[in-house]
């Protein structure tokens, strides 16, 4: 209510308002009640659940009405728009397709607008001499292993950290991966630490890292380098450049921009991306080594495929993904959404031109 009132106070007559993410799902409806003259857009960065899950929410109708206050509701994937349309019919009895929903005397348009990154910015950063030197230093500090596997996540139960650690542990136990030859660097930035479930998750992850290092590590050669501090952009770019394998295996993710950042940083066309089928990025980065993170054996097998892939195969995959991102960058995303909201394209040209 406070967000809606604040926007209503400052927005000019017939202005356009772009509301972002799940925290503010009620804002479009509240804002339209105060300022029906506004053109309102809403974009959801996280996955939108299937109807059978959303139907469990006690305030499901209120949330849907809040979102339907927008003129355009955008999602990361087409499946999310489909789910939303189904719910509008089942819960509110509204006429709906995967592109339009009738609300009173209005039509609310819906669709997929997969978000992206600033490709040029990450390429420039990854190509800087100091970043290249830092990447080489990271590999030396890790003991110059043959293969470096990197994961960068928020500490969140949807990121699949525990499943990834279990798969890596089993590969170590069977001898498919050897500590001296291969190193896993797990960056797990703390998230929502005041929430008990996240504290419990962090404790479990840290116990598992300790167990794996205790069982398989050697003096001066841990099996897993576990880091919980946030990194600046230059250090992240160096980590991306240093990693032979980028393991992005969330159980569910709206997009996952880390996967796209890794691809953008590989200006050498090297490296391999191991990517969950359940990340939004998988719909675009189809040349990645795609995996079902719920399937432990499949996760282990696909990780080994990435580790054993030929340089030619890796280069072809990475080049194709980089070409896609160069066209579908953050500016293309903003331009696509704003053009759909504005329809004239004037606003999109002014802001992204």
C-alpha positions as CSV (number, residue, x, y, z in Angstrom):
1,X,0.0,0.0,0.0
2,X,2.8,2.4,0.8
3,X,4.6,1.7,-2.5
4,X,1.3,2.2,-4.4
5,X,0.6,5.5,-2.6
6,X,4.1,6.8,-3.1
7,X,4.0,6.0,-6.9
8,X,0.6,7.5,-7.2
9,X,1.8,10.7,-5.6
10,X,4.8,11.3,-7.9
11,X,3.7,9.8,-11.3
12,X,2.6,12.3,-13.9
13,X,-0.7,12.1,-15.7
14,X,-0.8,9.0,-18.0
15,X,2.7,8.0,-17.0
16,X,4.1,4.5,-17.3
17,X,5.1,2.6,-14.2
18,X,7.2,-0.6,-14.1
19,X,6.8,-2.7,-11.0
20,X,9.5,-5.3,-10.3
21,X,9.3,-8.8,-8.7
22,X,7.3,-10.8,-6.2
23,X,7.6,-8.5,-3.2
24,X,5.2,-6.1,-4.9
25,X,2.6,-8.4,-6.5
26,X,-0.2,-6.4,-4.9
27,X,1.0,-3.0,-6.1
28,X,-0.4,-3.0,-9.7
29,X,-4.0,-3.6,-8.4
30,X,-3.7,-1.1,-5.6
31,X,-2.1,1.5,-7.9
32,X,-4.8,1.1,-10.5
33,X,-7.5,1.8,-7.9
34,X,-5.8,5.1,-7.1
35,X,-4.6,6.1,-10.5
36,X,-6.5,4.4,-13.3
37,X,-4.8,6.8,-15.9
38,X,-1.4,5.1,-15.5
39,X,0.0,2.4,-17.8
40,X,1.3,-0.2,-15.4
41,X,3.8,-3.0,-16.2
42,X,4.8,-5.8,-13.8
43,X,7.8,-8.2,-14.2
44,X,8.3,-11.3,-12.1
45,X,12.0,-12.3,-11.8
46,X,11.3,-15.6,-10.0
47,X,9.5,-18.7,-11.3
48,X,5.7,-18.6,-11.3
49,X,4.5,-21.9,-9.8
50,X,2.2,-24.3,-11.5
51,X,-1.6,-24.0,-10.7
52,X,-1.6,-27.0,-8.3
53,X,1.0,-25.2,-6.1
54,X,-0.4,-21.7,-6.4
55,X,-3.9,-22.9,-5.5
56,X,-2.6,-23.8,-2.0
57,X,-2.1,-20.2,-1.1
58,X,-4.8,-18.8,1.3
59,X,-4.7,-15.4,-0.4
60,X,-4.4,-16.7,-4.0
61,X,-7.3,-14.6,-5.4
62,X,-5.9,-11.4,-3.8
63,X,-2.5,-12.0,-5.4
64,X,-3.9,-12.7,-8.8
65,X,-6.1,-9.5,-8.6
66,X,-3.0,-7.5,-7.6
67,X,-1.1,-8.7,-10.6
68,X,-4.0,-8.2,-12.9
69,X,-4.0,-4.5,-12.1
70,X,-1.1,-4.3,-14.6
71,X,-1.5,-3.7,-18.3
72,X,1.4,-6.1,-19.0
73,X,2.6,-8.9,-16.8
74,X,6.0,-10.3,-17.8
75,X,7.6,-13.6,-16.9
76,X,10.9,-15.2,-17.5
77,X,9.5,-18.2,-19.4
78,X,6.4,-18.9,-21.5
79,X,5.4,-21.7,-19.2
80,X,5.0,-19.2,-16.4
81,X,2.6,-17.1,-18.5
82,X,0.6,-20.2,-19.3
83,X,0.4,-21.1,-15.5
84,X,-0.8,-17.5,-14.8
85,X,-3.5,-17.6,-17.5
86,X,-4.8,-21.0,-16.2
87,X,-5.1,-19.6,-12.7
88,X,-6.9,-16.5,-13.8
89,X,-9.6,-18.8,-15.2
90,X,-9.7,-21.3,-12.4
91,X,-9.6,-18.9,-9.5
92,X,-11.3,-15.8,-10.9
93,X,-13.3,-17.2,-13.7
94,X,-11.8,-14.8,-16.2
95,X,-11.5,-15.5,-20.0
96,X,-7.8,-16.1,-20.7
97,X,-5.3,-17.2,-23.3
98,X,-1.5,-17.5,-22.9
99,X,-1.2,-13.9,-24.2
100,X,-4.3,-12.1,-22.9
101,X,-6.6,-12.1,-19.9
102,X,-9.9,-10.2,-19.9
103,X,-10.5,-8.2,-16.7
104,X,-13.7,-6.2,-16.5
105,X,-13.5,-3.8,-19.4
106,X,-9.7,-4.2,-19.9
107,X,-7.3,-6.6,-21.5
108,X,-4.2,-7.6,-19.5
109,X,-1.4,-8.8,-21.8
110,X,1.0,-11.5,-20.6
111,X,4.1,-13.0,-22.0
112,X,7.7,-14.1,-21.6
113,X,10.6,-11.6,-21.5
114,X,13.7,-13.5,-20.4
115,X,16.1,-11.2,-18.6
116,X,19.8,-10.9,-19.5
117,X,23.0,-9.2,-18.6
118,X,25.2,-6.4,-19.8
119,X,27.3,-8.5,-22.2
120,X,29.6,-5.7,-23.2
121,X,30.4,-4.7,-19.6
122,X,31.3,-8.3,-18.6
123,X,33.4,-8.9,-21.7
124,X,35.3,-5.7,-21.1
125,X,35.9,-6.5,-17.4
126,X,37.0,-10.1,-18.2
127,X,39.4,-8.9,-20.8
128,X,41.2,-6.4,-18.5
129,X,44.9,-7.3,-17.9
130,X,44.5,-7.2,-14.1
131,X,41.6,-9.6,-14.2
132,X,43.5,-12.0,-16.5
133,X,46.5,-11.9,-14.1
134,X,44.2,-12.5,-11.1
135,X,42.6,-15.5,-12.9
136,X,46.1,-17.0,-13.4
137,X,47.0,-16.3,-9.7
138,X,43.8,-18.0,-8.6
139,X,44.7,-21.2,-10.4
140,X,48.2,-21.1,-8.9
141,X,46.8,-20.6,-5.4
142,X,44.6,-23.6,-6.0
143,X,47.7,-25.7,-6.8
144,X,47.5,-25.5,-10.6
145,X,45.0,-28.4,-10.9
146,X,44.1,-29.8,-14.2
147,X,40.4,-28.8,-13.8
148,X,38.7,-26.1,-11.7
149,X,35.0,-26.4,-11.0
150,X,33.3,-23.3,-9.8
151,X,29.8,-22.6,-8.3
152,X,28.6,-19.2,-7.3
153,X,25.3,-19.2,-5.4
154,X,23.3,-17.4,-2.8
155,X,22.9,-19.7,0.2
156,X,19.4,-20.8,-0.7
157,X,17.7,-24.2,-0.7
158,X,16.6,-23.8,-4.4
159,X,20.2,-23.5,-5.6
160,X,20.9,-27.2,-5.4
161,X,24.1,-26.8,-3.4
162,X,23.6,-29.9,-1.3
163,X,22.8,-32.1,-4.3
164,X,25.9,-30.8,-6.1
165,X,28.1,-31.5,-3.1
166,X,26.7,-35.0,-2.8
167,X,27.4,-35.7,-6.5
168,X,30.9,-34.4,-6.2
169,X,31.5,-36.5,-3.0
170,X,30.4,-39.6,-4.8
171,X,32.7,-38.9,-7.8
172,X,35.6,-38.5,-5.3
173,X,34.7,-41.8,-3.5
174,X,34.6,-43.8,-6.8
175,X,37.9,-42.3,-8.0
176,X,36.4,-40.7,-11.1
177,X,37.6,-37.3,-9.7
178,X,40.9,-37.0,-7.8
179,X,41.7,-34.1,-5.5
180,X,45.1,-33.4,-6.9
181,X,43.8,-33.1,-10.4
182,X,40.4,-31.4,-9.8
183,X,39.3,-28.7,-7.4
184,X,35.8,-27.5,-6.6
185,X,35.4,-23.8,-5.5
186,X,32.0,-23.2,-3.9
187,X,31.0,-19.6,-3.3
188,X,27.9,-19.5,-1.2
189,X,27.0,-16.0,-0.2
190,X,24.8,-15.9,3.0
191,X,21.2,-15.0,2.4
192,X,18.2,-14.3,4.7
193,X,20.3,-15.3,7.7
194,X,17.6,-14.3,10.1
195,X,15.3,-17.0,8.7
196,X,15.7,-20.3,10.5
197,X,15.5,-22.5,7.4
198,X,18.4,-20.6,5.9
199,X,20.5,-21.0,9.0
200,X,19.8,-24.7,9.1
201,X,20.7,-25.0,5.4
202,X,24.0,-23.2,6.0
203,X,24.8,-25.5,8.9
204,X,24.1,-28.6,6.7
205,X,26.2,-27.3,3.8
206,X,29.2,-26.4,6.1
207,X,29.0,-29.8,7.8
208,X,29.0,-31.6,4.4
209,X,32.0,-29.5,3.1
210,X,33.8,-30.3,6.3
211,X,33.1,-34.1,5.9
212,X,34.2,-34.1,2.3
213,X,37.4,-32.2,3.0
214,X,38.1,-34.4,6.0
215,X,37.6,-37.6,4.1
216,X,39.2,-36.8,0.7
217,X,41.4,-33.8,1.3
218,X,45.1,-33.7,2.0
219,X,47.3,-31.3,3.8
220,X,47.4,-28.2,1.7
221,X,44.9,-29.8,-0.8
222,X,41.3,-29.5,0.3
223,X,38.8,-31.2,-2.0
224,X,36.5,-28.1,-1.8
225,X,37.4,-24.5,-1.3
226,X,34.4,-23.0,0.4
227,X,33.9,-19.3,0.5
228,X,31.0,-17.3,2.0
229,X,32.0,-13.7,1.4
230,X,30.6,-11.6,-1.4
231,X,33.0,-10.7,-4.3
232,X,33.3,-7.5,-6.3
233,X,32.7,-7.7,-10.1
234,X,36.4,-7.9,-11.0
235,X,37.1,-10.8,-8.6
236,X,34.0,-12.6,-10.0
237,X,35.2,-12.1,-13.5
238,X,38.6,-13.5,-12.5
239,X,36.9,-16.5,-11.0
240,X,34.9,-17.1,-14.2
241,X,38.1,-16.9,-16.2
242,X,39.9,-19.3,-13.9
243,X,37.1,-22.0,-14.0
244,X,37.1,-24.8,-16.5
245,X,33.6,-25.8,-15.4
246,X,30.9,-23.5,-14.2
247,X,28.3,-25.6,-12.3
248,X,24.9,-23.9,-12.1
249,X,22.5,-26.5,-10.9
250,X,19.5,-24.9,-9.1
251,X,16.5,-27.0,-8.4
252,X,14.4,-24.1,-9.7
253,X,15.4,-20.6,-10.8
254,X,13.7,-17.8,-12.7
255,X,16.7,-17.2,-14.9
256,X,20.1,-17.4,-13.1
257,X,22.3,-14.6,-14.4
258,X,25.5,-16.3,-13.1
259,X,25.3,-18.7,-16.0
260,X,25.1,-15.9,-18.4
261,X,27.9,-13.9,-16.7
262,X,30.2,-16.9,-17.0
263,X,29.5,-17.2,-20.7
264,X,30.1,-13.5,-21.2
265,X,33.4,-13.6,-19.3
266,X,34.8,-16.4,-21.5
267,X,36.2,-14.1,-24.1
268,X,38.6,-16.9,-24.9
269,X,35.7,-19.1,-26.0
270,X,36.9,-21.7,-23.4
271,X,35.2,-23.3,-20.4
272,X,32.1,-25.5,-20.0
273,X,28.8,-24.5,-18.5
274,X,26.9,-27.3,-16.6
275,X,23.4,-25.9,-16.3
276,X,20.2,-27.1,-14.7
277,X,17.2,-27.7,-16.9
278,X,15.1,-25.9,-14.3
279,X,17.0,-22.6,-14.6
280,X,15.3,-20.1,-17.0
281,X,18.7,-19.7,-18.8
282,X,18.5,-23.3,-20.0
283,X,15.8,-22.3,-22.6
284,X,18.4,-20.0,-24.2
285,X,21.8,-21.5,-23.5
286,X,21.0,-24.8,-25.1
287,X,24.6,-25.6,-25.9
288,X,25.4,-25.9,-22.2
289,X,25.7,-29.4,-20.6
290,X,22.1,-29.5,-19.4
291,X,21.3,-31.6,-16.4
292,X,18.4,-32.6,-14.1
293,X,19.8,-31.7,-10.6
294,X,17.2,-34.0,-9.0
295,X,18.9,-37.0,-10.8
296,X,22.1,-37.7,-8.8
297,X,23.4,-40.2,-11.3
298,X,22.6,-38.0,-14.2
299,X,24.3,-35.0,-12.5
300,X,27.5,-37.1,-11.9
301,X,27.5,-38.4,-15.5
302,X,27.0,-35.0,-17.1
303,X,29.7,-33.4,-14.9
304,X,32.1,-36.1,-16.1
305,X,31.0,-35.4,-19.7
306,X,31.9,-31.7,-19.2
307,X,35.2,-32.6,-17.5
308,X,36.2,-34.9,-20.4
309,X,34.9,-32.8,-23.3
310,X,37.3,-32.0,-26.1
311,X,38.6,-28.4,-26.6
312,X,36.9,-28.3,-30.0
313,X,33.5,-29.3,-28.5
314,X,33.8,-26.7,-25.7
315,X,34.8,-23.9,-28.1
316,X,31.8,-24.6,-30.4
317,X,29.4,-24.7,-27.5
318,X,30.8,-21.5,-25.9
319,X,31.0,-19.6,-29.1
320,X,27.3,-20.3,-29.9
321,X,26.2,-19.2,-26.4
322,X,28.2,-16.0,-26.6
323,X,26.7,-15.1,-29.9
324,X,23.2,-15.6,-28.5
325,X,24.0,-13.4,-25.5
326,X,25.5,-10.7,-27.6
327,X,22.1,-10.2,-29.4
328,X,19.9,-10.9,-26.3
329,X,21.6,-8.7,-23.7
330,X,20.0,-6.6,-21.0
331,X,19.3,-3.7,-23.3
332,X,17.4,-6.0,-25.7
333,X,15.4,-7.3,-22.7
334,X,14.4,-3.8,-21.5
335,X,13.6,-2.7,-25.1
336,X,11.4,-5.8,-25.7
337,X,9.4,-5.3,-22.5
338,X,9.1,-1.5,-22.7
339,X,8.0,-1.7,-26.3
340,X,5.3,-4.2,-25.4
341,X,4.2,-1.9,-22.6
342,X,4.4,1.3,-24.5
343,X,3.4,-0.1,-27.9
344,X,4.8,3.0,-29.6
345,X,8.4,2.1,-28.8
346,X,9.3,5.7,-28.0
347,X,10.0,5.0,-24.3
348,X,12.1,2.0,-25.1
349,X,14.2,4.0,-27.6
350,X,14.7,6.8,-25.2
351,X,15.8,4.5,-22.3
352,X,17.8,1.9,-24.1
353,X,19.0,3.6,-27.3
